[in-house]
């Protein structure tokens, strides 16, 4: 089977490749889902599943360019959106083929996530720690180790994306959507059923988010991570269905607010992930110990400043008005 992209033999690129990177296109974000009030629930599901597949594929060629870090991020977003959509529709549109697609998407996202984690960690170091101790030999040892881990993670990402398994995943899912190879509830083929389902689903996602974010400032790191997942699902759901409702301005405001809160919580989640990455560096690079200790303290201090942000976010969530009522 033809591969989606050729795997990289080495993380280093020749001068011709580097020159072409200068003009490399930017990573591609998900296109808006355009649904109509008369769409059936099954039509909506097919459109949303297809959009996620095309979003993923659009970023595959960029994995070989200077846009690779953002393309990895966008491919992960596409896979998360697909999994969020299959979960959202599971009560009314489901089947073995969609379950298999969700499992394949999860496995692929995990490989891409490892590369993304090292990218995000590198960005975090450039924000403050590099200025504070950039000339320290232990910091150079740490960043050299980071780059080695990152290169290894990117080789794994290349191999995964270019594998026959990923080609089969895409091909099988496209065929599933084309044939509508799933079981649907009786109401799923009724004209206008997409809008009715959307209103119920968005209400359910909002209630779940409000419940999980209660007393946000006092939650543990694991509990905050669950809030962030609930935020993503609520945001993706709103993006999937916003075209079914008239008030686009309120929908945009709703999405903007959820996006801001997701980003805020994401900063603290990234710090938790960074501790695990530092553990990997510490195990292999003793010379980086001083810098590792400093960075852990830096992140701990930054994390302690998040209480006020969490309290503000919880209040903002409670004030958000649904745009689908």
N, C-alpha and C positions, 0 to 999 in steps of 0.2 A: 504493500500500500504506500502511496506517495506521502512523504512527510510534509508537515505544515511548514517547517523551516529547517534549514541545515544546522546541525549542532556545531558549536564552536569547538575547535580543537584545542584552543588555548585562550585564556582571558586577554592576552595581549593582541592588539590588532596592528596590521602593517600601516605604513604612512598613507597609502592610498585610501584605506578604510577610514583612517582618522580624518583625512581631508573631506571625505564624503559625509562624515558625521556632522560637519559644520552646517551642512544644508539639510540635515535629517529632519523629517516632519515631526511635529509634536505628537505626543500620544493622544489617542482619540477617546473622548468621553462617550458615555452612553447617549444615544439619540433619544429625544423625547418620544414617549409612547403615545400615539394618536389613536384614540378610540372614539366611537360615536355613541350617542344615547341608545341607539337601536341595536348595538352589538350584543350578541349572545355572550354568555359567560365563557363558553368554549372558544369563541372567536378571540376574546380578550386574552385568555390563557395562551393560545397559540401565538398571538402577537407578542406577548411579553416574553415567552420562552425564546422565540425567534430573535427578538431584540438582544437578549443576553448572549446568544450564540454569536451573532454578528459583531457585537461589541468586543467579545473575546478575540475573534478572528481578525478584526481590524488592527489590533495591536500586536499580533504575532510577528509581522515583518520588522517591527521596530526593536525587537529584542536584540538585533544584531547592530544597532546603531547607538549613538550617544543618547538617544531617548530611552534607552533600555530601562533605567530605574522607574521612570513614569509609566512605561508600557507594562512593566511587571505589576505596578500598582493597579493600572486599569484592567489588566487581565484578572487580577484577584477580585476587583470590584465586580466584573462581569460574572465571575463564578459565584460570588456571594449573592448577587442579584438573582441568578438562576436558582440557587438553593432557597433563597427567600421566597421566590415565586412558587416553586414546587411545594414548599411547605404551606404557603398561603392558600393555594388552590386544592391541597390534598383532600379536604372534606368533600369536594364536588368534582374534581378532575384529577384522577390518579391512576396508577397502574405500575406493573413491574418495570416497564421501560423507563418511566420517569424516576422511579426509585433508583434504578441503576445509574441513570444520568446524575442524580444527586450525589451518589456515592463516589462516582468518578470525579465529579467537580470538587468534592471535598478533598480527595486525595491529591489532585493536581494543585489546588489552592494551597495545600500545606507545603508543597515543594516551593512554589512561588513565594509563599510567606516567609520562608527561611531567608531567601535573598532580600526580600523587602525589609526584614528586620535589621539586617546589617546596613542597608542603605539609611534607614531611619536613625539608627544608632550613630552612624557617621555624621549625619546632619546635626544631631544633638550635641556631639562633641565640638563641632565647629561654632556653635552658638555662644558658648561661654568658656568651657574648659580649655579649649585650644588657646584662647587669649590669656588665660590665667597661668597655664603651665606648658605652653607650646614648645619652649626651648629645653624642657626637661628630658633627659635621655629616656626615662621610663615612659614618658608620653609617646615618644617616637617608637619605642618598642611596642607599646599598646596599639598605636595606629597601624604599624606594620602587620601586627597579628590580625587586626581587624580586616585589613585589606586581603590578607591570605584567606581568611574565613569567607569573606565576601566573594572572592573569586571562585572558591570551591562551591559556594551556594549557587552562583550564577552558572557554573558548568552543569550543575544538577538541574537548574531551571531550563537551560537550553536542551538538555537531554530529554527532560520530561515533555516539554512543549513539542519537540520535534519527533517524539516517539510514535510508533504505530498505535499504541494504546490511546494517545490523544487524538490521532486521526480517526480511530474507530469511535471514540467518544463523540466527536463532532458529527461524523457521518451518521451514526446510529440515532443521535438526537434529532438531527435534521429530518431523517426518515420518520421518526416517531411523530414529529410535529406535522409533517406533510400528510401522513396517513391517519393522524389523530388516533394513535395507538394507545388509547387509555379508556378507562371507564368513567362515565360522567353521570352526575345526578340528573334526574328527569328535567329539572328546571334549567339545566345548563345550556339547552338549545333554544330556550324561549327568547324572542326578541326583547331587548332591554334588560335581560337578566344580569348583564355585567354591572350596570349601574346600581342595581339593588344589592348585589353581592358586595360591591365596592364600599358602599356606605356602612354595611354591617361589619365588614372586615376592618375598615379604618377605625371604626368605633372600638372594636375589640383590641386592636393594636395600641390605640391611645390609652385605654383603661389599663392594659398590661404594663405600659410604660409608666404611668402614674403610680401604679402599685409598687413596681420594682424600685422606683426612684424616691420613695418615701424616706425621709431622713437621710438624704443623699450624703450630707457632709459627714455622717458618722459611719458610713458603710465601709466594709473592708475592701481591699483591692479586688478580691474575687467578686464581691457583690457589685462593685462599681463597673467591673467588666461586663457583668450581666445586664446592667443598666445600659451600657454602651451598645450591646447586642440588640436590646429592645429598641433603642433609639434608631439603629440602622434599619431594623425591620419596619418600624413605623415610617421612617423616611422613604425607604424603597417602596412601600405600599402606597404612600402618597404620590410618589413619582409615577408609579404604574397607572394610577387611576385619576390623576388630576384633570386630564382632558375630558373626563365624563361629567365634570361639574362646571357651572357657569362662572363662578367667581375665581378667575385665574389669579387676580391680585392677592386675595387672601390665601390661595394655595401657595403662591410664591413666598409669602411672608411666613407661612407655616413651615415650608421646606427650609427656608433660610434659617429660621430659629432652630430647627432640629439639627441642621448641619453645623451651626455654631456650637451647640452643646455637644454634639458628637466629637467635634475637633477638640474641645476643651477636655473632655474625658479621655480622648485619645492620647493627649500629652502625658497624662498620668499612667495610662496603660503602657505607653512606650517606655516609660521609666522602669516599670515592673519587668518588662521584657528585657531591658538593658541589663538588669542584674543577672539574668541567666546568661546573657552573652558575655558579660564580664567573668562569670564563673568559667566559661569555656576558655577565655583568654588566660585567666589565672592558672588554669591547669596545664597549659602548654608554654606559657611565657612568664617565668619567674621575674624577669627583668622589668616587667610592666606592673609589678605589685604596687609601687608607690603611686603611680598614676591611677591605677584601678581603685585604690583606697580613696584617693582624692575625689574621683568621679562619683563613687558611691555616696560620699558625703554631700557632694554638690546636688545630686539628684534627690537625696533625702531632704535636704533643705528646701529645694524647689517644690517637692511634693507637699511639704507642710504648709505651703502658702495656698494650697488648693481649697481650703475649707470655705473661704469667702466665695470663691467661684462656684463651689457646689451648692451653697445656700442660694446664691443668685439664680443658678440654673434651675433648681427645684421650683422656685417662685415663678420663674418665667414659664416653665412647663405648665403649671397650674393655670396660668392666665391665657394659654394658647387656645384660641377658639377654633373648633373644627370648621373646615371650609366645605364639608360635604353635607351639612344639615340644611 
